[in-house]
Amino acid sequence: MHSKCRLGVVSLVLGALSLTGAAVLFQIDRFIDFDPNAPAIILGLLDRMGLVNAPDMQAAVVLSPAYVTSINDSNAIEFLRLHVWWLGSWAIGVALWAESRKEETLYLSIGFLLGCLGVSLLNQTVGVIYLIFGGVMVSLIRRRVIPSHSTKRASSGKP
């Protein structure tokens, strides 16, 4: 409770972003079927913004392999899925770091739980493993088995 750094708020924001992205992915996976003949949503949006040129529909159709950097709806969904994973993991990691710095537990606890919920919407097993791992780490930090940030300062004799 001594630290003035606000890592708990950072954990809360990262966890909220992770849970929001996971909820979007959950709704997409549950309710939307991809139709290859339907107009591309993301490519159409980028075309209207002027960032890319949509292909000419009067030209001959040529199939080419899709690369990792190709812009299509399935790659955008996988890109969002990757970001949900790392946002949730960072929310949990920052919350544990804030706990070791003895920050107030309100924001970091909520950030930790939101990160775990975001990951568990993608994969329930990994979400539960993150939750158990975080609980064990918090109990070890609070029992001072794992030395915290302020304990190191107090033992060195510096204010």
N, C-alpha and C positions, 0 to 999 in steps of 0.2 A: 503494500500500500504506500510505499515511499517514493516510487518512481514517478517522474512527471512525464515521461515518454508515453505516448498514447498508442501502443501497439495493439491494445484490445480493440480500439475503434477500427484499426486497419483490418484486424481479424474479422470484425463484424461486417465490414464492407465486402471483403473477399468472400465470406461465407454467404452473404445475401446474393452476391452476383452468381456464385456457384449454384445456389438453390434455384434462383430464377432461370438460369440457363438449363438446369436439369429438368425443371418443370416444363419448359418449352420443348425440350427433347422428348420428354415423356409424352406430351400431347401429340407431337409429330409422329412418334413411333406408334402411338395407339390409334390415332384417328385418320392419318393421311396415308393414302396409297399413292405411290409414285407412278404416274402415267408417262411413259417415254414420249408419247405424241403430244402431250400437253405443253403449252408454252412455258419456258423456263422462267421462274419467278425471279431468281437472283440475277440472272443474265439480263432480263428485261429491266430490272431496277437499275443495274449498272449502265445499261444502254441509255435509259432516260436521263441519268445523271451526266452522261457524256464521257464516262470513263472507258468504255469499250464500244466497239462497233459490232452490232449484231450481224450475223451472216445474212447475205442476200438470199431471200427465199426463192427467187427466180433462177438462181444459179444451179448447176448440177450438184447433186448430193454426193459428197465424198466422205466415207467413213475413215476416221483416223483414231489411233489409240488415245485414250484419256490419260494424261499425265497427272502427277501429283499436284502440279500447279494449275491444272485446268479449273476453270470456273464453271461449276454446275451445282445443282441443288444437293446432290449426295455428298460432294466434297465439302460444301458449306456446312452441312449437318455434322459431318465427321470433324470438321474444324471446331465447331461449337462443342462437340463432345470432348475433344481434347482439352479445350479451355475449361470446361466444367471440372474435369479431373484435376488439372493443375491448380485452379482457383480453390477447389475444396481442400486439396493437399496443403496449399500455402495458408489457407485460413486455419487449419489445424496446427500447422507448424508455428505460425505467428502467435497463436493462442498459447501454445506451450512455452514459447519464448517469453511472452508477456507474463505468464505464470511464474517462470523462473526469475523474472525481474520484480516479482511481487507487486504487480499492478492490481488495480481494483478488478474484481472478478466478474462484474456485471457484463461488460462488453465482450471480454474475451471468452466467457462461457457461452454467450449467445453465438458468437462467431464460430467457436468450436463446434457447437451443435448444428449450426446451419451448414458448415462445411461437411460434417458427417452425413447430414440429410441429403445434401446435394450429391455426394458420392453414392449414397445408398439408393437413390433413385435410378442411377445408372447400373449399379451392381450391388445387390443387397449384401452379399457375402463380404465384399471389400469394405462396405460401409460399416458393418458390424465389427470387422477386424480393426478398422480405424478407431471406432468408438472404444473398444476394449483396450487397444494400445494407448490411446490418449488418457483413458481413465487410470491405467497403471502408471503412466508417466506422471500425471498430476499427483497421484498419491505418493510416488517416490520423491517428487520435488518437495511436496509439503512435509514429508517426514525427514527431509534433508539427506536422503540417501544420495541423491544427485545434487551437488552443490549449486546453489542459486547465485545469481549475479551479485546481490548485495552481501551474501555471505563471504564471497571472495574479497570484497572491499573491506569488510570489517576485520578479517583475519590479517590483512596486510598492514593495518594500522593507519590507513589513509582515511580522511573524512569523507 
